[in-house]
Amino acid sequence: MPTVSFRTLGCKLNQAETDDLAGRFLRRGWAVAGPGEAADVAVIHTCTVTGRSDAKCRQAVAHALRLNPGAVIVAAGCYAQVSAAELAAIPGVDYVIGTADKYRLPDLIEGTAKRRVPLVAVSDPAAPVAGCAEEAAGPAPEPVAGGRTRAFLTVQSGCDRHCAYCIVPAARGPGRSEPPDAVIRNAEALTRRGFTEIVVTGTHIGDYGKDFPGGKPDFSELLGRLAAVDGIGRIRLTSLDPDEWSESLLDTVARHVRICRHFHVSLQSGSDAVLRLMQRRSDTETFAALVRSIGDRMDFFGLGTDVITGFPGETEAHFLETVRFIQSLPFTYLHVFPFSPRKNTAAAVMPGSVPAGVRIERARILRGIGAEKRKAFAQRAVGRTMDVLFESGVRNGFLSGFSSEYIRVEAQAGPDRVNRIVRVRVTEAMEGGTARGIPETDSGGDG
């Protein structure tokens, strides 16, 4: 039986698509190797959101070649889409497969023999993609990684926004939504496979349905249907931009306790002047108003965001605006990235370049603020009773998992509590924003 391994870099959508690819190989009679195991075919699912991402992808290719120099090496995904020649030039790479072609991998790979010349398959990313709808009714494979408690559910891919810094539209093409009935069937299949948490993912999940006639169903309506699926323990949302939120979406989230009280809302800068340079669709007041609206509906929730430091034209005054804005809102963690110019984006040729050292120092400052906010959030959890999905085996007598609000919680409990949502009374905040508590009873959803 031929074997295939996967190494995934980048976003949760990439991970969801890797799971989809693995299922397709399994249905063809392949076996999936575990992390670090040698395989006949090694697939590196690439990311290109920053220059550092590109470098990590090249390092992953090199690692796969060292692990098993006789393996067929496949570089697939976003970096392969926009920089196919760079990957094809690496000695030992056999296939370079872009975003619109990666679902054809089982057909494109001609056995397990290495190629003398790399096969490059990079179609227009706007071409129809055989995503989750194609095989939704097929037999669901067993989970690729044993013991997992959460699964990714892709509802949408592609982007129509064209922010000045972002290469994603070139890598993934325009927004395309999966048919709603296919999404629901896939969610039902994941619950039958024993996953307790469903992570709804896509490039811009809040844009779901905008490519449908009349824009219906929209994301709020889809989310309401998902929350009603029998067997789902809880639903976690991935990142949304501020303008993707609507009153109906806010109401849907507040109404269903199965939907995690954890929201990742992309900011990028706390300076309106910089947001305009970035060609973002919202400003700081829109962002702050959204956070107030969430707070009006629930009193305790996790709030994360992304921030870019050192965007071209960002002055010290602009950066201090960002610091003050972040300090003013109840963020519970930050994802901070120094600006990385991407070729063929508007920002790559903008004036006002910020020195690399300044970008890195500003990122360091914001990461420090994020660490303090994460720690303070864990402190606020002390005394509360939270729903925790335990996801790992017993270590020193403790299980570990995440609360609905995205706090990592440890508690003394037996292995029978793994992959179950348990009520835990938080008694202690620890270093790094982790909490400890005492288990009470298992928790259910709201139906």
C-alpha positions as CSV (number, residue, x, y, z in Angstrom):
1,M,0.0,0.0,0.0
2,P,1.6,3.4,-1.0
3,T,1.9,6.0,1.7
4,V,1.5,9.8,1.7
5,S,2.5,12.3,4.4
6,F,1.4,15.9,4.8
7,R,3.1,19.0,6.2
8,T,0.8,22.0,6.4
9,L,1.9,25.6,6.8
10,G,-0.2,28.7,7.2
11,C,-3.9,29.2,8.0
12,K,-6.7,27.0,9.3
13,L,-8.1,26.9,5.7
14,N,-4.9,25.2,4.6
15,Q,-5.3,22.6,7.4
16,A,-8.9,22.0,6.4
17,E,-7.9,21.5,2.8
18,T,-5.1,19.1,3.9
19,D,-7.7,17.0,5.7
20,D,-9.8,17.0,2.5
21,L,-6.7,15.9,0.5
22,A,-5.9,13.2,2.9
23,G,-9.4,11.8,2.7
24,R,-9.2,11.7,-1.1
25,F,-5.9,9.7,-0.9
26,L,-7.4,7.3,1.7
27,R,-10.4,6.7,-0.5
28,R,-7.9,5.7,-3.3
29,G,-6.3,3.1,-1.1
30,W,-3.3,5.0,0.2
31,A,-2.2,5.1,3.8
32,V,-1.4,8.4,5.6
33,A,1.9,8.5,7.4
34,G,2.1,10.2,10.8
35,P,4.2,13.3,11.6
36,G,7.9,12.7,11.1
37,E,7.4,9.3,9.4
38,A,8.9,8.4,6.0
39,A,6.4,8.1,3.1
40,D,6.4,7.3,-0.6
41,V,4.9,10.7,-1.3
42,A,5.5,13.8,0.9
43,V,3.1,16.8,0.4
44,I,4.1,20.2,1.7
45,H,1.0,22.4,1.7
46,T,2.4,25.8,1.4
47,C,1.6,29.4,2.5
48,T,2.8,32.7,1.1
49,V,1.3,35.3,3.3
50,T,4.7,36.7,4.3
51,G,8.3,36.4,3.2
52,R,8.9,34.3,6.3
53,S,6.1,32.0,5.2
54,D,7.9,31.4,1.9
55,A,11.2,30.6,3.8
56,K,9.4,28.2,6.1
57,C,7.9,26.4,3.0
58,R,11.4,26.0,1.5
59,Q,12.7,24.7,4.8
60,A,9.8,22.2,4.9
61,V,10.7,20.9,1.5
62,A,14.4,20.6,2.5
63,H,13.3,18.7,5.7
64,A,11.2,16.3,3.7
65,L,14.1,15.6,1.4
66,R,16.4,14.9,4.3
67,L,13.9,12.7,6.0
68,N,13.3,10.5,3.0
69,P,15.4,11.4,0.0
70,G,13.7,8.8,-2.1
71,A,10.2,10.2,-1.6
72,V,8.2,12.0,-4.2
73,I,8.1,15.6,-3.1
74,V,5.0,17.7,-3.8
75,A,4.8,21.4,-3.1
76,A,1.1,22.5,-3.2
77,G,-1.0,25.5,-2.3
78,C,-0.6,29.2,-2.2
79,Y,3.2,29.6,-2.5
80,A,3.2,27.1,-5.3
81,Q,0.5,29.1,-7.0
82,V,2.3,32.5,-7.0
83,S,6.0,31.3,-7.1
84,A,6.0,28.0,-8.9
85,A,9.3,28.6,-10.6
86,E,11.1,29.1,-7.2
87,L,9.8,25.7,-5.9
88,A,10.4,23.9,-9.2
89,A,14.0,25.0,-9.1
90,I,14.7,23.2,-5.8
91,P,16.5,19.9,-6.6
92,G,14.4,16.9,-5.6
93,V,10.9,18.6,-6.0
94,D,8.8,16.5,-8.3
95,Y,5.4,18.3,-8.4
96,V,4.4,21.9,-8.0
97,I,0.6,22.2,-7.7
98,G,-1.4,25.4,-7.3
99,T,-4.5,26.1,-5.4
100,A,-7.0,25.3,-8.2
101,D,-5.3,22.0,-9.0
102,K,-4.3,20.5,-5.6
103,Y,-7.5,18.5,-5.3
104,R,-6.4,16.6,-8.5
105,L,-3.3,15.4,-6.7
106,P,-4.3,11.7,-6.5
107,D,-4.8,11.8,-10.3
108,L,-1.7,13.9,-11.1
109,I,0.8,11.8,-9.1
110,E,1.9,9.0,-11.4
111,G,2.7,6.3,-8.8
112,T,5.6,6.7,-6.4
113,A,8.5,7.2,-8.8
114,K,10.5,10.4,-8.7
115,R,10.5,12.6,-11.8
116,R,13.5,13.8,-13.8
117,V,11.6,17.1,-14.5
118,P,9.1,18.6,-12.1
119,L,5.5,18.6,-13.1
120,V,4.0,22.1,-12.6
121,A,0.2,22.4,-12.5
122,V,-0.7,26.0,-11.8
123,S,-4.1,27.0,-13.3
124,D,-5.9,30.3,-12.9
125,P,-7.0,30.4,-9.2
126,A,-10.3,31.7,-10.3
127,A,-11.0,28.4,-12.1
128,P,-13.7,26.2,-10.5
129,V,-12.2,24.3,-7.5
130,A,-13.3,20.8,-6.6
131,G,-13.8,21.6,-2.9
132,C,-15.8,20.0,-0.2
133,A,-19.0,19.8,-2.2
134,E,-17.5,17.3,-4.7
135,E,-17.2,14.4,-2.3
136,A,-19.6,15.5,0.4
137,A,-21.8,12.5,-0.1
138,G,-18.9,10.0,-0.3
139,P,-17.8,7.8,2.6
140,A,-16.1,9.8,5.3
141,P,-12.6,8.6,6.1
142,E,-11.4,7.9,9.6
143,P,-9.7,10.9,11.2
144,V,-6.2,11.5,9.8
145,A,-4.7,12.2,13.2
146,G,-5.9,9.9,16.0
147,G,-7.4,11.5,19.1
148,R,-8.3,14.8,17.5
149,T,-11.2,16.6,19.1
150,R,-11.9,19.3,16.5
151,A,-12.3,19.3,12.8
152,F,-12.2,22.1,10.2
153,L,-15.2,22.7,8.0
154,T,-14.5,24.8,4.9
155,V,-17.5,27.0,3.8
156,Q,-15.7,29.4,1.5
157,S,-12.5,30.2,-0.3
158,G,-11.0,33.1,-2.1
159,C,-11.0,36.9,-1.6
160,D,-12.5,39.9,-3.4
161,R,-11.0,42.6,-1.1
162,H,-7.5,43.4,-2.5
163,C,-6.0,45.0,0.6
164,A,-2.8,46.7,-0.5
165,Y,-0.4,44.3,1.4
166,C,-2.1,41.0,0.6
167,I,-1.2,38.3,-2.0
168,V,-4.1,36.0,-1.1
169,P,-6.4,37.1,-4.0
170,A,-3.6,36.2,-6.5
171,A,-3.1,32.9,-4.7
172,R,-6.7,31.8,-4.2
173,G,-8.8,33.8,-6.7
174,P,-12.2,35.4,-6.0
175,G,-14.6,34.4,-3.2
176,R,-16.4,31.2,-3.8
177,S,-19.0,29.7,-1.4
178,E,-19.7,26.0,-0.9
179,P,-23.3,25.0,-1.5
180,P,-25.1,25.2,1.9
181,D,-26.5,21.6,1.8
182,A,-23.0,20.3,1.1
183,V,-21.7,22.2,4.1
184,I,-24.4,20.7,6.3
185,R,-23.7,17.2,5.0
186,N,-20.0,17.6,5.7
187,A,-20.8,18.9,9.3
188,E,-23.0,15.8,9.9
189,A,-20.2,13.5,8.6
190,L,-17.7,15.1,10.9
191,T,-20.0,14.6,14.0
192,R,-20.4,10.9,13.0
193,R,-16.7,10.6,13.0
194,G,-16.6,11.7,16.6
195,F,-15.4,15.3,16.4
196,T,-16.8,17.4,19.2
197,E,-15.8,20.9,17.9
198,I,-16.3,22.1,14.4
199,V,-14.1,25.0,13.3
200,V,-15.7,27.0,10.5
201,T,-13.1,28.2,8.1
202,G,-12.5,30.0,4.8
203,T,-10.6,32.9,3.4
204,H,-13.4,35.3,4.5
205,I,-16.2,33.3,6.1
206,G,-18.3,36.3,6.6
207,D,-18.5,36.8,2.9
208,Y,-20.2,33.4,2.6
209,G,-23.1,33.6,0.1
210,K,-22.2,36.9,-1.6
211,D,-21.5,35.0,-4.8
212,F,-25.0,33.3,-4.7
213,P,-28.0,34.8,-6.5
214,G,-29.4,37.4,-4.2
215,G,-26.6,36.8,-1.7
216,K,-28.7,34.1,0.0
217,P,-28.2,32.2,2.2
218,D,-25.7,34.5,3.9
219,F,-23.3,33.5,6.7
220,S,-25.7,34.2,9.5
221,E,-28.3,31.9,8.0
222,L,-25.7,29.1,7.3
223,L,-24.4,29.4,10.9
224,G,-27.9,29.1,12.3
225,R,-28.3,25.8,10.3
226,L,-25.0,24.5,11.5
227,A,-25.9,25.3,15.1
228,A,-29.0,23.1,14.7
229,V,-27.0,20.0,13.5
230,D,-27.5,17.1,16.0
231,G,-24.2,15.9,17.5
232,I,-22.2,19.1,17.2
233,G,-20.7,19.9,20.6
234,R,-19.7,23.4,19.7
235,I,-18.8,25.6,16.8
236,R,-15.8,27.9,16.6
237,L,-15.4,30.7,14.1
238,T,-12.2,31.7,12.4
239,S,-11.3,35.2,11.5
240,L,-13.8,37.8,10.3
241,D,-13.2,41.4,9.1
242,P,-15.2,44.1,10.9
243,D,-17.5,44.7,7.9
244,E,-18.4,41.0,7.7
245,W,-20.4,41.3,10.9
246,S,-24.1,42.2,10.7
247,E,-26.8,42.6,13.3
248,S,-28.2,39.2,12.2
249,L,-24.9,37.5,12.6
250,L,-24.4,39.1,16.1
251,D,-27.8,37.9,17.1
252,T,-27.2,34.4,15.7
253,V,-24.0,34.1,17.7
254,A,-25.6,35.4,20.9
255,R,-28.6,33.1,20.5
256,H,-26.7,29.8,20.2
257,V,-24.6,28.7,23.1
258,R,-23.0,26.1,20.9
259,I,-21.1,28.9,19.1
260,C,-17.9,29.6,21.0
261,R,-17.6,33.0,22.8
262,H,-14.3,33.6,20.9
263,F,-14.0,36.1,18.1
264,H,-11.0,36.8,15.9
265,V,-11.6,40.2,14.2
266,S,-8.9,41.4,11.9
267,L,-7.7,45.0,12.7
268,Q,-4.2,45.4,11.0
269,S,-3.7,48.9,12.3
270,G,-5.2,51.2,15.0
271,S,-4.5,54.3,12.9
272,D,-7.2,55.3,10.4
273,A,-4.5,56.9,8.2
274,V,-2.7,53.6,7.9
275,L,-5.9,51.7,7.3
276,R,-6.6,54.0,4.3
277,L,-3.1,53.3,3.0
278,M,-3.8,49.6,3.5
279,Q,-7.0,49.9,1.5
280,R,-9.0,48.3,4.3
281,R,-12.8,48.5,4.2
282,S,-13.3,49.6,7.8
283,D,-12.0,52.2,10.3
284,T,-11.2,52.1,14.0
285,E,-14.7,53.4,15.0
286,T,-16.3,50.6,13.0
287,F,-14.1,48.2,14.9
288,A,-14.8,49.7,18.3
289,A,-18.5,49.8,17.6
290,L,-18.5,46.1,16.8
291,V,-16.7,45.2,20.0
292,R,-19.3,47.3,21.9
293,S,-22.1,45.4,20.2
294,I,-20.5,42.0,21.1
295,G,-20.1,43.2,24.7
296,D,-23.8,44.3,24.8
297,R,-24.8,40.7,24.0
298,M,-22.3,38.8,26.3
299,D,-20.2,39.7,29.3
300,F,-17.3,37.4,28.9
301,F,-15.7,36.6,25.5
302,G,-12.3,36.1,23.9
303,L,-11.2,38.7,21.4
304,G,-8.2,38.3,19.2
305,T,-6.9,40.3,16.2
306,D,-4.1,40.6,13.6
307,V,-1.8,43.6,13.5
308,I,0.8,44.6,10.9
309,T,3.6,46.9,12.1
310,G,5.8,49.1,9.8
311,F,3.4,49.3,6.9
312,P,4.8,51.8,4.3
313,G,4.0,55.3,5.5
314,E,3.4,54.3,9.2
315,T,5.0,57.0,11.3
316,E,5.9,56.8,15.0
317,A,2.7,58.8,15.7
318,H,0.6,56.3,13.7
319,F,2.2,53.4,15.7
320,L,1.4,55.1,19.0
321,E,-2.2,55.5,17.8
322,T,-2.3,51.7,17.3
323,V,-0.8,51.1,20.7
324,R,-3.5,53.4,22.4
325,F,-6.3,51.8,20.4
326,I,-5.3,48.3,21.3
327,Q,-4.9,49.2,24.9
328,S,-8.4,50.7,24.9
329,L,-10.2,47.5,23.8
330,P,-10.6,44.2,25.6
331,F,-8.4,42.1,23.4
332,T,-7.3,38.8,24.9
333,Y,-4.5,38.0,22.5
334,L,-2.7,39.6,19.4
335,H,-1.2,38.1,16.3
336,V,1.5,40.6,15.3
337,F,3.5,40.6,12.0
338,P,6.1,43.0,10.8
339,F,5.2,44.2,7.3
340,S,6.5,41.9,4.6
341,P,6.3,43.2,1.0
342,R,4.8,40.8,-1.4
343,K,5.5,41.2,-5.1
344,N,2.6,42.1,-7.3
345,T,0.8,43.9,-4.5
346,A,0.2,47.7,-4.2
347,A,2.2,47.9,-1.0
348,A,5.3,46.5,-2.6
349,V,5.9,49.8,-4.5
350,M,4.5,52.3,-2.0
351,P,6.7,55.1,-0.7
352,G,7.5,55.6,2.9
353,S,9.3,52.3,3.6
354,V,9.9,51.6,7.3
355,P,13.3,50.2,8.2
356,A,13.2,46.5,9.0
357,G,14.6,47.0,12.5
358,V,11.8,49.5,13.3
359,R,9.1,47.1,12.0
360,I,10.5,44.3,14.2
361,E,10.8,46.6,17.3
362,R,7.2,47.8,16.9
363,A,6.1,44.1,16.6
364,R,8.0,43.3,19.8
365,I,6.2,46.0,21.7
366,L,2.8,44.9,20.5
367,R,3.6,41.3,21.3
368,G,4.4,42.3,24.8
369,I,1.1,44.1,25.1
370,G,-0.6,40.9,23.8
371,A,1.1,38.7,26.3
372,E,-0.1,41.0,29.1
373,K,-3.7,41.0,27.8
374,R,-3.6,37.2,27.6
375,K,-2.4,36.9,31.2
376,A,-5.1,39.4,32.4
377,F,-7.8,37.5,30.6
378,A,-6.9,34.3,32.5
379,Q,-7.0,36.3,35.7
380,R,-10.5,37.5,34.9
381,A,-11.5,33.8,34.4
382,V,-10.7,32.9,38.0
383,G,-13.9,32.1,39.9
384,R,-15.9,31.5,36.7
385,T,-17.3,28.1,35.6
386,M,-16.4,27.5,31.9
387,D,-17.1,24.9,29.3
388,V,-13.8,23.2,28.4
389,L,-13.2,20.7,25.6
390,F,-10.4,18.4,26.9
391,E,-8.2,17.5,24.0
392,S,-5.0,15.8,25.3
393,G,-4.1,12.9,27.4
394,V,-3.3,13.0,31.1
395,R,0.1,14.6,31.9
396,N,1.1,14.7,35.5
397,G,-2.5,14.0,36.4
398,F,-3.9,17.0,34.4
399,L,-5.9,17.1,31.2
400,S,-5.7,20.2,29.0
401,G,-8.2,21.9,26.6
402,F,-9.7,25.1,25.5
403,S,-12.7,26.9,26.9
404,S,-15.3,28.4,24.7
405,E,-13.6,31.7,25.1
406,Y,-10.2,30.3,24.0
407,I,-8.5,30.0,27.3
408,R,-6.3,27.0,27.7
409,V,-7.5,25.3,30.9
410,E,-5.9,22.4,32.8
411,A,-7.7,20.3,35.4
412,Q,-7.1,17.0,37.2
413,A,-9.3,14.5,35.4
414,G,-9.2,11.0,33.9
415,P,-8.7,10.1,30.2
416,D,-12.5,9.4,29.9
417,R,-13.0,13.2,29.8
418,V,-10.9,13.6,26.6
419,N,-13.1,14.8,23.6
420,R,-15.9,15.8,26.0
421,I,-17.0,19.3,27.0
422,V,-16.8,19.6,30.8
423,R,-17.8,22.3,33.1
424,V,-14.7,23.5,35.0
425,R,-14.6,26.0,37.8
426,V,-11.4,28.1,37.3
427,T,-9.4,28.5,40.5
428,E,-6.0,29.8,39.3
429,A,-4.4,31.8,36.5
430,M,-0.9,30.6,35.5
431,E,2.0,32.0,33.5
432,G,1.4,32.4,29.8
433,G,-2.4,32.9,30.1
434,T,-3.2,29.3,31.0
435,A,-5.8,28.6,33.7
436,R,-6.4,25.7,36.1
437,G,-9.6,24.5,37.6
438,I,-11.8,21.8,39.1
439,P,-14.1,19.7,36.8
440,E,-17.8,19.7,37.6
441,T,-20.1,18.1,35.1
442,D,-20.2,17.4,31.4
443,S,-21.9,20.1,29.4
444,G,-24.2,19.9,26.4
445,G,-25.2,22.2,23.6
446,D,-28.4,24.2,23.0
447,G,-29.8,22.2,20.1
